[in-house]
């Protein structure tokens, strides 16, 4: 057995395969082709070793090499692999299957919300042991601007599908400004709220909109960093929604694990 092929006693993996995957991950994280020396430096491997891996990747179509520069980039084999993974990734069903565990761990009622024809729509409802009294249920359409679920889509979903709902709600709120309890009912005010939500990594509403209820929500994001669904926790303790609370950290970690881009939920949206 070659030295590079020895098993790693701690992980049970194969050292050479781990190194090869580290090299592919380094290429995936770059936004442009890289030279052999650049890849060797980033991966902490000798150039000769990186060259052997790249030769195998070239043969498999996972990597291509530019003509004059000689730099390496991901190839059609990597694209095919990625597309296959995307086709198999079911955001909604995976989240629905995991929702009971989140409910049990948090002790709060948990909702799975997707974007429907009329706005954010509850498609799964997992009640806590001490259920929160509310008229919401399966199929309920939540407000975009005044619900934690809606604000999650506002911050992380593509803006075009949301525009009609956003404009209609803003018009209604301007007729009743008191319903804008924590933001200025203007487009500028909404954008300021979006930036705050993105910087926190989650959205929240307190008991001023629905008396007695507090909710926090975070996105399950796809490979483009856009919200495919929102996970919402509902309770009565205002401390739940405070930045850095145990429940906030639990929710963000839960959504991060279910997101295609596992780094997405803890960083602001740059789009």
Secondary structure, DSSP 8 states (H G I E B T S, - for coil): --GGG-B-TTTSSBHHHHHHHHHHHHHHH-SS-B-HHHHHHHHT--HHHHHHHHHHHHHHTSEEE-TTT--EEE-HHHHHHHHHHHHH--HHHHHHHHHHHHHHHH-SEEEEEEEETTEEEEEEEE--SS----S--TT-EE-SSSSHHHHHHHHHS-HHHHHHHHHHHHHHHHHTGGG-SSS-SSHHHHHHHHHHHHHHTSEEE-TTTSTT-EEEEEEEE-TTS-EEEEEEEEES-GGGGSTT-HHHHHHHHHHHHHSSSTTGGGS----
